[in-house]
Amino acid sequence: MARRLPPLNALRAFEAAARHLSFTKAAQELHVTQAAISHQVKGLEEILGIQLFRRLNRRLALTEAGQAYLPPLRDAFDAIAGATQRLHEREESSALKISVLMSFASTWLLPRLFSFRRLHPEIDILVTASDALVDFEQDEFDMALRYGLGSYPGLKVDFLMGDEIFPVCSPKLLEGPHPLHRPADLKHHTLLHDVVQGTPDDPDWRLWLREAGVEGIDPTRGPGFSHGNFLLSAAVAGEGVALLRRSLVADDIKARRLVCPFGPVFPTRFVYSLVAPPHKAELPKAVAFRDWIAAEVRTFLESTPQISGSPAETAGQA
């Protein structure tokens, strides 16, 4: 059976005026005009068919009906306020749930996440690695780290950084009977493929070889991998040469596990963004994470020069 309730604004106006015994103080509390409070109360009395106030000279008094109506209304609004406060406290105290691309999670975010835990031990983080787009209305995520064009309607979007793609390989491929010194030397080496590449934003070997002016190499030969972290592991192991984003290989270049033997380097149109529903973006735990990752990105970019394609230079970069 449906509830038959008077208008909520009228009930709020009456409850505030009855507590203060003043239309003026009720108007100040509810941030409306005194005339609006008077109008709402009068409308409520007409709906109920009962007088709730006696309008005396320069003061208000509750009728017997008004005195009986006030306590349950006050308790009801207190219950709503309490439930709302508990809901906010639950949201603020629960784990921060973040969706992150698999490759970015394993190679960039997770190695740095310990510093967030050190700064904010009171915030637990639940990281879900997935390449699927988050439906914030259906999935219980607070935020997501995404790689795309940076346009996410209806969400709060914070740009983190752009990227660039270039060939990388184990340093041991710079030696041996067929050392990698120039793009044409790739004819003696295995090409490693990301099976989801092939757009102007993430070029595949066909596009890269054309840009490098190299002919006579089959751009489709070599094994393929479904995720960037698998491709990265194969390159580090010396299984061949891969096209990878700077964000995924910078730490390995710094550690000398990888080098960039030569260019060209492709800047990408895709960028990394932190996205969240507006009502979750300003939760204290979300603000703390947003501030932390922005600082981490600044440190990363300041310590990672642009890749030139010279193995001698990339050996000490990142």
C-alpha positions, 0 to 999 in steps of 0.5 A: 500500500502506497504511503500518503505523505504531505510534500516533504518541503512543507514538512521540513518547513513546519518542523523547523518553524515548530522547533524554533517557534519562528518563521525567520529562524526556520528560513535561515536554517533552510536557506529560503525566505521567511515568506517561503516558510509561511507559504509552505506551512499554510499549504501544509495546514490546508492539506491536513485541514488542521491548524498547526500554529497560532499566529500571535502578536510577534510570536508563534505558538503551536496548537495542540495538533501542532504539538502532537505532530512535531515529535514524530516529524523531528524523530523522522528527520533525525533518523534520515540525517543519522542514516545519511551520516552513517552512509557517508561514514561507510563510504569514507571508511570502506576500501577504495575500489579502483579498476586499472588496465592490466598492463599499467597495473602490473608495470607502473601502479603496483610497484609504486603503490607502497608509497601510498600505503605509507602516506595513508595507512588508514585507507585500504585499496582494492585494485582490480586489473581489467581492460574492460570499461567500468560501468560505475552504475553497475560495478562497485568501483570508486575510480578507474585508471584508463588509457584512451582519448580522455573524454568520459562524459558524466565523469570527473576526469583528471588527465595524468599523462600522455605516452609514446611508443618505440621498439625495445629489446634486451641489451644482449640483442645489441651484441652477437652475430647480428647486433641491433644498430639500425632498423634494417637489422630487424630482419635477423630478429624476432618481432614480438606483437601485441595482438590488440595494436594496429591503430594510429594510437598504438602502431603495430610493426607494419606502421612502424616499419613503414615510418622507419623506411624499412622494406623486405621484412614481414611485419606479421612474423613472430609470436603475439601476446594478448596483454602488454605485460606478457609482451614486456616479459618476452622482450626482457627475456630476450625473445625478440623486439617489441613495440611498447609504451614508455609508461610500461618500459621506463622502469626496465630501461632504468634497470638496464633490463631493456634498451631502445635500440633506435627510433622512430618514436611514435607519440600517442593520441591516447592518454592516461586519465583518472576517472570517477563519478562526481559524487565519489570523486570528492570522498576523502579517500578518493581525493587522497589517491588523486593527489598521490597519483598526480605527484607520482606522475610528476616524479615519473615524468621528471625522471624519464626523459624523452626516448631518442632511440639511441641505446647508449642514451636509453641505457641510463634513462627512466 
